[in-house]
Amino acid sequence: MGISNMVLRTVYISPTIDDELRDQAFKLHTSKNDLIRKYIELGMAANKQKKPSVVGAAVGHKPVAAKKAKLKAAPK
């Protein structure tokens, strides 16, 4: 995929994670950017397979189903 087909995003990561990315990218003969993109794709694919949301739970969000159930149970 060419760079013209991508969107630039800036994220902050810890120095420890950056070091691990560097080491893994070196071992795999790829760039940290390519590795980050691959990990995002893998994480998103894994998230689609799991309930509740793996990523959502990791960042403190409740699954949509739980929110809907809470709304239905609320008195009107």
PyMOL CGO cylinders between C-alpha atoms (Angstrom):
from pymol import cmd
from pymol.cgo import CYLINDER

trace = [
    CYLINDER, 0.00, 0.00, 0.00, 1.46, 3.34, -0.99, 0.3, 1, 1, 1, 1, 1, 1,
    CYLINDER, 1.46, 3.34, -0.99, 1.77, 6.21, 1.46, 0.3, 1, 1, 1, 1, 1, 1,
    CYLINDER, 1.77, 6.21, 1.46, -0.79, 8.21, -0.53, 0.3, 1, 1, 1, 1, 1, 1,
    CYLINDER, -0.79, 8.21, -0.53, -3.43, 5.67, 0.57, 0.3, 1, 1, 1, 1, 1, 1,
    CYLINDER, -3.43, 5.67, 0.57, -2.81, 6.24, 4.29, 0.3, 1, 1, 1, 1, 1, 1,
    CYLINDER, -2.81, 6.24, 4.29, -3.88, 8.66, 7.00, 0.3, 1, 1, 1, 1, 1, 1,
    CYLINDER, -3.88, 8.66, 7.00, -1.35, 10.08, 9.44, 0.3, 1, 1, 1, 1, 1, 1,
    CYLINDER, -1.35, 10.08, 9.44, -2.14, 9.53, 13.14, 0.3, 1, 1, 1, 1, 1, 1,
    CYLINDER, -2.14, 9.53, 13.14, 0.06, 10.52, 16.06, 0.3, 1, 1, 1, 1, 1, 1,
    CYLINDER, 0.06, 10.52, 16.06, 0.03, 8.43, 19.23, 0.3, 1, 1, 1, 1, 1, 1,
    CYLINDER, 0.03, 8.43, 19.23, 2.12, 8.54, 22.38, 0.3, 1, 1, 1, 1, 1, 1,
    CYLINDER, 2.12, 8.54, 22.38, 3.68, 5.28, 23.55, 0.3, 1, 1, 1, 1, 1, 1,
    CYLINDER, 3.68, 5.28, 23.55, 5.96, 4.51, 26.44, 0.3, 1, 1, 1, 1, 1, 1,
    CYLINDER, 5.96, 4.51, 26.44, 9.71, 4.29, 25.87, 0.3, 1, 1, 1, 1, 1, 1,
    CYLINDER, 9.71, 4.29, 25.87, 9.53, 0.61, 26.88, 0.3, 1, 1, 1, 1, 1, 1,
    CYLINDER, 9.53, 0.61, 26.88, 7.03, -0.20, 24.14, 0.3, 1, 1, 1, 1, 1, 1,
    CYLINDER, 7.03, -0.20, 24.14, 9.06, 1.82, 21.65, 0.3, 1, 1, 1, 1, 1, 1,
    CYLINDER, 9.06, 1.82, 21.65, 12.17, -0.19, 22.57, 0.3, 1, 1, 1, 1, 1, 1,
    CYLINDER, 12.17, -0.19, 22.57, 10.25, -3.46, 22.14, 0.3, 1, 1, 1, 1, 1, 1,
    CYLINDER, 10.25, -3.46, 22.14, 8.94, -2.31, 18.75, 0.3, 1, 1, 1, 1, 1, 1,
    CYLINDER, 8.94, -2.31, 18.75, 12.46, -1.40, 17.65, 0.3, 1, 1, 1, 1, 1, 1,
    CYLINDER, 12.46, -1.40, 17.65, 13.81, -4.79, 18.71, 0.3, 1, 1, 1, 1, 1, 1,
    CYLINDER, 13.81, -4.79, 18.71, 10.98, -6.73, 17.07, 0.3, 1, 1, 1, 1, 1, 1,
    CYLINDER, 10.98, -6.73, 17.07, 11.19, -4.68, 13.86, 0.3, 1, 1, 1, 1, 1, 1,
    CYLINDER, 11.19, -4.68, 13.86, 14.92, -5.34, 13.69, 0.3, 1, 1, 1, 1, 1, 1,
    CYLINDER, 14.92, -5.34, 13.69, 14.43, -9.09, 14.18, 0.3, 1, 1, 1, 1, 1, 1,
    CYLINDER, 14.43, -9.09, 14.18, 11.68, -9.19, 11.54, 0.3, 1, 1, 1, 1, 1, 1,
    CYLINDER, 11.68, -9.19, 11.54, 13.60, -6.99, 9.07, 0.3, 1, 1, 1, 1, 1, 1,
    CYLINDER, 13.60, -6.99, 9.07, 10.78, -4.45, 8.87, 0.3, 1, 1, 1, 1, 1, 1,
    CYLINDER, 10.78, -4.45, 8.87, 10.09, -0.91, 10.02, 0.3, 1, 1, 1, 1, 1, 1,
    CYLINDER, 10.09, -0.91, 10.02, 8.45, 0.08, 13.29, 0.3, 1, 1, 1, 1, 1, 1,
    CYLINDER, 8.45, 0.08, 13.29, 5.70, 1.76, 11.25, 0.3, 1, 1, 1, 1, 1, 1,
    CYLINDER, 5.70, 1.76, 11.25, 4.90, -1.44, 9.36, 0.3, 1, 1, 1, 1, 1, 1,
    CYLINDER, 4.90, -1.44, 9.36, 4.93, -3.39, 12.62, 0.3, 1, 1, 1, 1, 1, 1,
    CYLINDER, 4.93, -3.39, 12.62, 2.59, -0.91, 14.32, 0.3, 1, 1, 1, 1, 1, 1,
    CYLINDER, 2.59, -0.91, 14.32, 0.17, -1.09, 11.38, 0.3, 1, 1, 1, 1, 1, 1,
    CYLINDER, 0.17, -1.09, 11.38, 0.23, -4.91, 11.52, 0.3, 1, 1, 1, 1, 1, 1,
    CYLINDER, 0.23, -4.91, 11.52, -0.40, -4.92, 15.28, 0.3, 1, 1, 1, 1, 1, 1,
    CYLINDER, -0.40, -4.92, 15.28, -3.32, -2.53, 14.86, 0.3, 1, 1, 1, 1, 1, 1,
    CYLINDER, -3.32, -2.53, 14.86, -4.82, -4.78, 12.16, 0.3, 1, 1, 1, 1, 1, 1,
    CYLINDER, -4.82, -4.78, 12.16, -4.33, -7.89, 14.33, 0.3, 1, 1, 1, 1, 1, 1,
    CYLINDER, -4.33, -7.89, 14.33, -5.79, -6.18, 17.39, 0.3, 1, 1, 1, 1, 1, 1,
    CYLINDER, -5.79, -6.18, 17.39, -8.84, -4.97, 15.50, 0.3, 1, 1, 1, 1, 1, 1,
    CYLINDER, -8.84, -4.97, 15.50, -9.41, -8.45, 14.02, 0.3, 1, 1, 1, 1, 1, 1,
    CYLINDER, -9.41, -8.45, 14.02, -9.10, -10.04, 17.47, 0.3, 1, 1, 1, 1, 1, 1,
    CYLINDER, -9.10, -10.04, 17.47, -11.46, -7.44, 18.91, 0.3, 1, 1, 1, 1, 1, 1,
    CYLINDER, -11.46, -7.44, 18.91, -14.15, -8.41, 16.39, 0.3, 1, 1, 1, 1, 1, 1,
    CYLINDER, -14.15, -8.41, 16.39, -13.92, -12.02, 17.61, 0.3, 1, 1, 1, 1, 1, 1,
    CYLINDER, -13.92, -12.02, 17.61, -14.35, -11.28, 21.32, 0.3, 1, 1, 1, 1, 1, 1,
    CYLINDER, -14.35, -11.28, 21.32, -17.26, -10.18, 23.48, 0.3, 1, 1, 1, 1, 1, 1,
    CYLINDER, -17.26, -10.18, 23.48, -17.04, -7.94, 25.42, 0.3, 1, 1, 1, 1, 1, 1,
    CYLINDER, -17.04, -7.94, 25.42, -14.77, -5.70, 23.45, 0.3, 1, 1, 1, 1, 1, 1,
    CYLINDER, -14.77, -5.70, 23.45, -11.12, -6.45, 24.25, 0.3, 1, 1, 1, 1, 1, 1,
    CYLINDER, -11.12, -6.45, 24.25, -9.99, -2.95, 23.41, 0.3, 1, 1, 1, 1, 1, 1,
    CYLINDER, -9.99, -2.95, 23.41, -13.06, -1.29, 24.89, 0.3, 1, 1, 1, 1, 1, 1,
    CYLINDER, -13.06, -1.29, 24.89, -12.60, -3.16, 28.16, 0.3, 1, 1, 1, 1, 1, 1,
    CYLINDER, -12.60, -3.16, 28.16, -8.92, -2.24, 28.18, 0.3, 1, 1, 1, 1, 1, 1,
    CYLINDER, -8.92, -2.24, 28.18, -9.73, 1.46, 28.00, 0.3, 1, 1, 1, 1, 1, 1,
    CYLINDER, -9.73, 1.46, 28.00, -12.60, 1.25, 30.49, 0.3, 1, 1, 1, 1, 1, 1,
    CYLINDER, -12.60, 1.25, 30.49, -15.57, 1.26, 28.11, 0.3, 1, 1, 1, 1, 1, 1,
    CYLINDER, -15.57, 1.26, 28.11, -18.57, -0.95, 28.72, 0.3, 1, 1, 1, 1, 1, 1,
    CYLINDER, -18.57, -0.95, 28.72, -19.82, -3.10, 25.85, 0.3, 1, 1, 1, 1, 1, 1,
    CYLINDER, -19.82, -3.10, 25.85, -22.74, -1.64, 23.90, 0.3, 1, 1, 1, 1, 1, 1,
    CYLINDER, -22.74, -1.64, 23.90, -24.99, -4.57, 24.93, 0.3, 1, 1, 1, 1, 1, 1,
    CYLINDER, -24.99, -4.57, 24.93, -24.45, -3.74, 28.61, 0.3, 1, 1, 1, 1, 1, 1,
    CYLINDER, -24.45, -3.74, 28.61, -25.35, -0.09, 27.98, 0.3, 1, 1, 1, 1, 1, 1,
    CYLINDER, -25.35, -0.09, 27.98, -28.53, -1.10, 26.11, 0.3, 1, 1, 1, 1, 1, 1,
    CYLINDER, -28.53, -1.10, 26.11, -29.57, -3.48, 28.91, 0.3, 1, 1, 1, 1, 1, 1,
    CYLINDER, -29.57, -3.48, 28.91, -29.04, -0.74, 31.49, 0.3, 1, 1, 1, 1, 1, 1,
    CYLINDER, -29.04, -0.74, 31.49, -31.17, 1.68, 29.46, 0.3, 1, 1, 1, 1, 1, 1,
    CYLINDER, -31.17, 1.68, 29.46, -34.00, -0.87, 29.13, 0.3, 1, 1, 1, 1, 1, 1,
    CYLINDER, -34.00, -0.87, 29.13, -33.95, -1.55, 32.88, 0.3, 1, 1, 1, 1, 1, 1,
    CYLINDER, -33.95, -1.55, 32.88, -34.12, 2.14, 33.81, 0.3, 1, 1, 1, 1, 1, 1,
    CYLINDER, -34.12, 2.14, 33.81, -37.54, 3.31, 35.06, 0.3, 1, 1, 1, 1, 1, 1,
    CYLINDER, -37.54, 3.31, 35.06, -39.46, 5.59, 32.71, 0.3, 1, 1, 1, 1, 1, 1,
]
cmd.load_cgo(trace, "trace")
